[in-house]
């Protein structure tokens, strides 16, 4: 039994900003896993596992994580996911292309995974089936990032789309991470509290709603917890910030923090991640120190 398990595709990413043009690994599973390495769950008595999927030619991506001490299971895929993220001067907005897609995760490949918290890091709507939601909702606290379920790919370009089976899935979802745009697509609402209330009606227990430099809010049991944005010294790359927020939040909840404390920690680590390309690479003690300075 693990404390936290993240399931999701590792990707090969091409990230273009006005100041840089780089190729690097990516995907929710990558940002969560390397963030976990930085926080050192073993020091806090926690265990972490990654389940991912790669083509044979890209197994070195998983070797990097294994060599960093991450318990990693790789499910073979015909292709490795390849994303291109292109940012303009507003780093909160991006254009995306998908030039290769990995095989969907199959329920039979995940039957033996046991963890208190399971994070489904979707990149495309086809990554996970309703059977996987049902399976983990019965045995774990299931955390889901909505972003992948709201993407459709046409001629390699990514477009926003509603999640056709959202009500089936969300009644099996304990924690849902969304941003403002994703909340509007899911519910058809624009008011933040109304978005959260609608998702709660559909069965979600906790909603993590990130609002960029306006902070975030967390909704549970009809109560809105407002989390102020954290200061960052520089805004270099927003890729993976939502993944980092969820990672920090669940890490703290696993340690027993309440919603407000976990949200503040999540805000700090995602702000720290903003200041560099790649995953969060600070430390737990540094993040706590920044929380106390707020």
C-alpha positions as CSV (number, residue, x, y, z in Angstrom):
1,X,0.0,0.0,0.0
2,X,1.5,3.3,-1.1
3,X,0.5,6.7,0.3
4,X,0.4,8.4,-3.1
5,X,0.4,6.9,-6.7
6,X,0.3,9.0,-9.9
7,X,-0.8,7.3,-13.1
8,X,-0.2,9.1,-16.4
9,X,1.8,9.2,-19.6
10,X,5.3,10.6,-19.7
11,X,5.7,12.9,-22.7
12,X,8.3,14.3,-24.9
13,X,7.6,18.1,-24.9
14,X,8.7,20.9,-27.1
15,X,8.2,24.2,-25.2
16,X,8.4,27.5,-27.0
17,X,8.3,30.9,-25.2
18,X,9.3,34.4,-26.3
19,X,12.6,33.8,-24.6
20,X,13.3,30.0,-25.1
21,X,12.9,27.0,-27.3
22,X,13.5,23.7,-25.5
23,X,12.8,20.0,-25.6
24,X,12.3,18.2,-22.4
25,X,10.2,15.4,-20.7
26,X,6.8,16.4,-19.5
27,X,3.3,15.3,-18.6
28,X,1.4,15.4,-15.3
29,X,3.2,12.2,-14.2
30,X,6.6,13.9,-14.8
31,X,5.9,17.1,-12.9
32,X,4.2,15.3,-10.0
33,X,7.0,12.7,-9.7
34,X,10.0,15.1,-9.9
35,X,8.1,17.5,-7.5
36,X,7.8,14.5,-5.1
37,X,11.5,13.8,-5.4
38,X,12.2,17.4,-4.3
39,X,9.8,17.2,-1.3
40,X,11.4,13.8,-0.3
41,X,8.3,11.9,0.8
42,X,10.5,9.2,2.5
43,X,11.8,11.8,5.0
44,X,8.2,12.3,6.1
45,X,7.4,8.6,6.3
46,X,5.4,8.6,3.0
47,X,5.7,6.3,0.0
48,X,5.2,7.3,-3.6
49,X,4.7,5.3,-6.8
50,X,4.5,6.2,-10.5
51,X,2.7,4.2,-13.2
52,X,3.4,5.4,-16.7
53,X,3.5,4.3,-20.3
54,X,6.2,4.7,-22.9
55,X,7.4,3.4,-26.3
56,X,10.4,1.0,-26.1
57,X,12.6,3.7,-27.8
58,X,11.9,6.1,-24.9
59,X,12.5,3.9,-21.9
60,X,15.4,6.2,-20.9
61,X,12.7,8.7,-19.7
62,X,11.6,6.2,-17.1
63,X,15.2,5.2,-16.2
64,X,15.8,8.8,-15.2
65,X,13.0,8.7,-12.7
66,X,14.0,5.3,-11.4
67,X,17.6,6.6,-10.9
68,X,16.2,9.4,-8.9
69,X,14.7,6.9,-6.5
70,X,11.1,6.8,-7.8
71,X,9.3,3.4,-7.7
72,X,8.3,3.3,-11.4
73,X,6.2,0.9,-13.3
74,X,6.2,1.3,-17.1
75,X,3.4,-0.1,-19.3
76,X,4.6,-0.6,-22.9
77,X,3.0,1.6,-25.5
78,X,3.3,1.7,-29.3
79,X,4.1,5.4,-29.1
80,X,5.2,8.0,-26.5
81,X,3.0,11.1,-26.2
82,X,4.6,14.2,-27.9
83,X,3.3,17.7,-27.0
84,X,4.3,21.0,-28.4
85,X,3.4,24.0,-26.1
86,X,3.7,27.4,-27.7
87,X,3.4,30.5,-25.4
88,X,3.2,34.2,-26.4
89,X,3.8,37.1,-24.2
90,X,0.9,36.0,-21.9
91,X,2.3,32.8,-20.4
92,X,-1.1,31.9,-19.0
93,X,-2.2,31.2,-22.6
94,X,-0.7,28.6,-25.0
95,X,-1.3,26.8,-28.3
96,X,-0.8,23.1,-28.3
97,X,-0.1,20.4,-30.9
98,X,0.0,16.6,-30.3
99,X,2.2,14.8,-32.9
100,X,2.2,11.4,-31.3
101,X,-0.3,9.7,-28.9
102,X,0.3,6.9,-26.4
103,X,-2.0,3.9,-25.9
104,X,-4.8,4.3,-23.3
105,X,-4.3,2.8,-19.9
106,X,-6.3,-0.4,-19.5
107,X,-8.1,-1.4,-16.3
108,X,-6.3,-4.8,-16.1
109,X,-2.9,-3.1,-16.1
110,X,-3.9,-1.2,-12.9
111,X,-5.8,-3.8,-10.8
112,X,-2.9,-4.4,-8.4
113,X,-2.2,-0.7,-7.7
114,X,-3.0,0.1,-4.0
115,X,-2.6,3.6,-2.7
116,X,-4.3,5.9,-0.2
117,X,-4.3,8.7,-2.9
118,X,-4.4,8.0,-6.6
119,X,-3.8,10.9,-9.0
120,X,-5.0,10.3,-12.6
121,X,-2.9,12.6,-14.8
122,X,-4.8,12.8,-18.0
123,X,-3.4,14.4,-21.1
124,X,-6.1,13.3,-23.5
125,X,-9.7,12.2,-23.0
126,X,-8.9,8.7,-24.1
127,X,-6.2,8.1,-21.5
128,X,-8.6,6.6,-18.8
129,X,-11.9,4.8,-19.0
130,X,-14.9,5.0,-16.6
131,X,-13.9,1.5,-15.3
132,X,-10.7,3.0,-14.0
133,X,-12.6,5.7,-12.2
134,X,-14.9,3.2,-10.6
135,X,-12.1,0.9,-9.6
136,X,-10.0,3.5,-7.7
137,X,-13.0,5.3,-6.2
138,X,-13.8,2.1,-4.4
139,X,-10.4,1.7,-2.8
140,X,-8.6,5.1,-2.8
141,X,-9.0,8.8,-2.6
142,X,-9.2,9.6,-6.3
143,X,-7.7,12.9,-7.5
144,X,-8.2,13.9,-11.1
145,X,-6.9,16.8,-13.3
146,X,-9.6,17.7,-15.7
147,X,-7.4,19.2,-18.4
148,X,-6.8,16.2,-20.5
149,X,-10.5,15.2,-20.5
150,X,-11.3,18.6,-22.1
151,X,-8.9,18.3,-25.0
152,X,-9.7,17.1,-28.5
153,X,-7.1,16.7,-31.2
154,X,-7.8,17.4,-34.9
155,X,-5.0,17.4,-37.4
156,X,-2.5,17.5,-34.5
157,X,-3.9,20.7,-33.1
158,X,-5.5,20.7,-29.6
159,X,-9.0,22.3,-29.1
160,X,-11.1,22.8,-26.0
161,X,-14.1,20.5,-25.8
162,X,-16.5,19.4,-23.1
163,X,-16.1,16.1,-21.4
164,X,-18.9,13.9,-22.8
165,X,-19.0,11.4,-19.9
166,X,-18.2,13.9,-17.1
167,X,-21.2,13.2,-14.9
168,X,-20.4,9.5,-14.9
169,X,-16.8,10.2,-14.0
170,X,-17.2,13.0,-11.5
171,X,-19.5,11.0,-9.2
172,X,-16.4,8.8,-8.7
173,X,-14.0,11.7,-8.2
174,X,-12.9,12.8,-4.7
175,X,-10.6,15.7,-5.7
176,X,-10.9,17.6,-9.0
177,X,-8.3,20.1,-10.1
178,X,-9.4,22.7,-12.7
179,X,-8.6,26.2,-13.8
180,X,-11.2,28.9,-14.6
181,X,-11.5,28.1,-18.3
182,X,-11.9,24.4,-17.6
183,X,-14.6,25.1,-15.0
184,X,-16.5,27.2,-17.5
185,X,-16.3,24.5,-20.1
186,X,-17.5,21.8,-17.7
187,X,-20.4,23.7,-16.2
188,X,-21.4,26.4,-18.6
189,X,-21.1,28.9,-15.7
190,X,-18.7,31.8,-15.2
191,X,-19.0,32.5,-11.5
192,X,-16.3,30.6,-9.6
193,X,-18.4,29.6,-6.6
194,X,-21.3,28.5,-8.9
195,X,-18.8,26.4,-10.9
196,X,-17.7,24.7,-7.7
197,X,-21.2,24.2,-6.4
198,X,-22.3,22.6,-9.7
199,X,-19.4,20.2,-9.7
200,X,-20.1,19.3,-6.1
201,X,-23.7,18.5,-7.1
202,X,-22.3,16.1,-9.6
203,X,-20.5,14.3,-6.8
204,X,-17.0,15.8,-6.5
205,X,-16.0,16.1,-2.8
206,X,-13.2,18.7,-3.2
207,X,-12.6,21.1,-6.0
208,X,-9.2,22.8,-6.5
209,X,-9.8,25.8,-8.7
210,X,-6.6,27.7,-9.8
211,X,-6.9,31.3,-10.9
212,X,-3.3,32.1,-11.9
213,X,-2.0,35.3,-10.3
214,X,-5.4,35.7,-8.6
215,X,-4.7,32.7,-6.4
216,X,-7.0,29.8,-6.0
217,X,-10.0,28.5,-4.2
218,X,-10.8,25.2,-2.7
219,X,-14.5,24.1,-2.3
220,X,-15.7,21.4,0.1
221,X,-19.0,20.8,1.9
222,X,-20.3,24.1,0.6
223,X,-17.4,26.1,2.1
224,X,-15.1,28.2,0.0
225,X,-11.4,28.3,1.1
226,X,-9.7,31.2,-0.6
227,X,-5.9,30.9,-1.2
228,X,-3.9,33.9,-2.0
229,X,-1.4,33.8,-4.9
230,X,2.2,33.4,-3.8
231,X,5.0,35.7,-4.9
232,X,7.5,34.5,-7.5
233,X,10.8,36.1,-8.4
234,X,10.3,35.4,-12.1
235,X,7.8,33.9,-14.5
236,X,9.8,31.6,-16.7
237,X,7.5,28.7,-17.7
238,X,4.0,28.0,-16.6
239,X,4.0,24.4,-18.0
240,X,3.3,22.0,-15.2
241,X,2.1,24.6,-12.6
242,X,-1.3,23.1,-12.2
243,X,0.3,19.6,-11.8
244,X,2.6,21.1,-9.2
245,X,-0.3,22.7,-7.3
246,X,-2.1,19.3,-7.1
247,X,1.1,17.6,-6.1
248,X,1.8,20.0,-3.2
249,X,-1.8,19.9,-2.1
250,X,-2.1,16.1,-1.9
251,X,1.4,15.8,-0.3
252,X,0.3,18.1,2.6
253,X,-3.1,16.4,2.9
254,X,-1.4,13.1,3.2
255,X,0.6,14.5,6.0
256,X,-2.6,15.6,7.8
257,X,-2.7,19.3,6.9
258,X,-6.2,20.9,6.7
259,X,-7.5,22.4,3.5
260,X,-6.3,25.9,4.1
261,X,-2.8,24.8,5.0
262,X,-2.5,22.4,2.1
263,X,-3.8,25.1,-0.3
264,X,-1.2,27.6,0.9
265,X,1.5,25.0,0.5
266,X,0.3,24.2,-3.0
267,X,0.3,27.9,-3.9
268,X,3.9,28.3,-2.7
269,X,5.3,25.3,-4.5
270,X,3.6,26.2,-7.8
271,X,4.9,29.7,-7.6
272,X,8.4,28.4,-6.9
273,X,8.1,26.1,-10.0
274,X,7.1,29.2,-12.2
275,X,10.7,30.5,-11.8
276,X,12.3,27.8,-13.9
277,X,11.8,25.4,-16.7
278,X,10.9,21.9,-15.6
279,X,9.4,20.5,-12.4
280,X,9.5,22.1,-8.9
281,X,13.1,21.7,-7.6
282,X,13.0,23.5,-4.3
283,X,12.8,21.8,-0.9
284,X,10.0,21.1,1.6
285,X,11.7,23.3,4.2
286,X,12.1,26.2,1.8
287,X,8.4,26.0,0.9
288,X,7.3,25.9,4.5
289,X,9.6,28.9,5.2
290,X,7.9,30.9,2.4
291,X,4.5,30.0,3.8
292,X,5.4,31.4,7.1
293,X,6.6,34.6,5.5
294,X,3.2,35.3,3.8
